Each structure stands twice: as C-alpha cells, then as structure tokens.
Amino acid sequence: LSVANRGPEELPEGTPLAVYGIDDTGARRLLEVLTLPFLDDGMRSEGLPVTLTTAQAILGIEAVVGDDGTGTVAPPECNSADNSIAWALADCG
C-alpha cells in the first residue's frame, strides 16, 4: 500500500492510516492502523506492508488517511474526499 500527497500542504510524520476489511455483510472491520512518514506535497510513500486474509475482507478493503481507527478523519482539511480508497475483491465463485 502506498500513499500519495496530492494536496498543497505537507502530511506530517505520524499521520495514521486505517485499513478496514469489508465483511460479507458489507460492514467495515478495522484490521490495522499504520503510521505514515512525512510526505511533502507531491510526494508518495514507499510501500507499506499490510497482511490480511480473505476471511477478514470477504468483499474488499478500504484504506483511510487520517483515520486513527475510530472512523473519523482528523485533522480536518479543505478537501478530504480523496483521503480514502476501496478495493472490491473479485468474485470468482
């Protein structure tokens, strides 16, 4: 998992990144909270390892920058619409 800072402000070192699994009911379940390095505007982090099983993320995963695992993004910013991304797992059944 890699994070890019596309905003005009720096992302301080220690900013949390919550990783959620989407279970078979569609509910988000917190899997892990990672800590991001300092990212100046236009920078991208190196890959951050995330380990999970398909049982933890039946329907997919979601990563949210600035979320400490409580489901709230802080600190508030002018546009937090790009603070999360979700991936749906392929249904091969």
C-alpha positions as CSV (number, residue, x, y, z in Angstrom):
1,L,0.0,0.0,0.0
2,S,1.4,3.4,-1.0
3,V,0.1,6.9,-0.1
4,A,0.4,9.9,-2.3
5,N,0.1,13.5,-1.1
6,R,-1.7,15.4,-3.9
7,G,-2.7,18.4,-1.8
8,P,-0.9,21.7,-1.4
9,E,0.0,21.1,2.3
10,E,2.5,18.6,3.8
11,L,1.3,15.5,5.5
12,P,3.0,15.3,8.9
13,E,5.0,12.3,10.0
14,G,2.9,10.0,12.2
15,T,-0.4,10.6,10.4
16,P,-2.5,7.5,10.8
17,L,-3.7,5.2,8.0
18,A,-6.6,2.9,9.0
19,V,-7.1,-0.3,7.0
20,Y,-10.5,-1.8,7.0
21,G,-11.8,-5.1,5.8
22,I,-15.3,-5.2,4.3
23,D,-17.0,-8.4,5.6
24,D,-19.7,-10.4,4.0
25,T,-22.5,-8.2,5.4
26,G,-20.8,-5.1,3.9
27,A,-19.7,-3.8,7.3
28,R,-16.2,-2.3,7.8
29,R,-14.0,-4.0,10.3
30,L,-10.7,-2.4,11.4
31,L,-7.8,-4.6,10.5
32,E,-4.8,-2.3,11.3
33,V,-3.7,1.2,11.8
34,L,-0.4,2.2,10.1
35,T,1.7,5.3,10.7
36,L,2.7,7.3,7.7
37,P,6.1,9.1,7.1
38,F,6.3,12.8,6.4
39,L,5.0,13.5,2.9
40,D,5.5,16.9,1.3
41,D,3.1,18.0,-1.4
42,G,3.6,15.8,-4.5
43,M,5.4,13.0,-2.6
44,R,4.5,9.4,-2.4
45,S,5.3,6.9,0.4
46,E,7.2,3.8,-0.2
47,G,5.1,0.6,0.0
48,L,3.6,-0.1,3.4
49,P,3.0,-3.8,4.2
50,V,-0.5,-4.9,5.0
51,T,-1.2,-8.5,5.8
52,L,-4.8,-9.9,5.8
53,T,-6.7,-13.0,5.0
54,T,-9.7,-13.3,2.7
55,A,-11.8,-14.1,5.7
56,Q,-11.1,-10.6,7.1
57,A,-12.0,-8.9,3.8
58,I,-14.7,-11.0,2.1
59,L,-15.9,-8.1,-0.1
60,G,-12.8,-5.9,-0.1
61,I,-10.6,-3.5,1.8
62,E,-10.6,0.2,2.4
63,A,-7.7,2.5,3.4
64,V,-8.3,5.9,5.0
65,V,-5.6,8.5,5.6
66,G,-6.0,10.5,8.8
67,D,-8.2,7.9,10.4
68,D,-6.8,6.5,13.7
69,G,-9.2,3.6,13.7
70,T,-12.2,5.4,15.1
71,G,-13.7,6.1,11.7
72,T,-13.1,9.8,11.9
73,V,-10.7,11.7,9.7
74,A,-8.6,14.3,11.5
75,P,-7.3,16.9,11.3
76,P,-10.0,18.4,9.1
77,E,-8.8,19.7,5.8
78,C,-10.4,21.7,3.0
79,N,-11.0,18.6,0.8
80,S,-10.9,15.2,2.4
81,A,-12.8,13.5,-0.4
82,D,-9.5,11.9,-1.6
83,N,-8.4,10.5,1.8
84,S,-9.8,7.0,1.2
85,I,-9.8,4.3,-1.4
86,A,-11.6,1.0,-1.5
87,W,-10.9,-2.2,-3.5
88,A,-13.5,-4.8,-4.1
89,L,-12.3,-8.4,-4.2
90,A,-13.1,-10.4,-7.3
91,D,-16.0,-12.8,-7.1
92,C,-14.6,-16.0,-8.6
93,G,-17.5,-18.2,-7.5
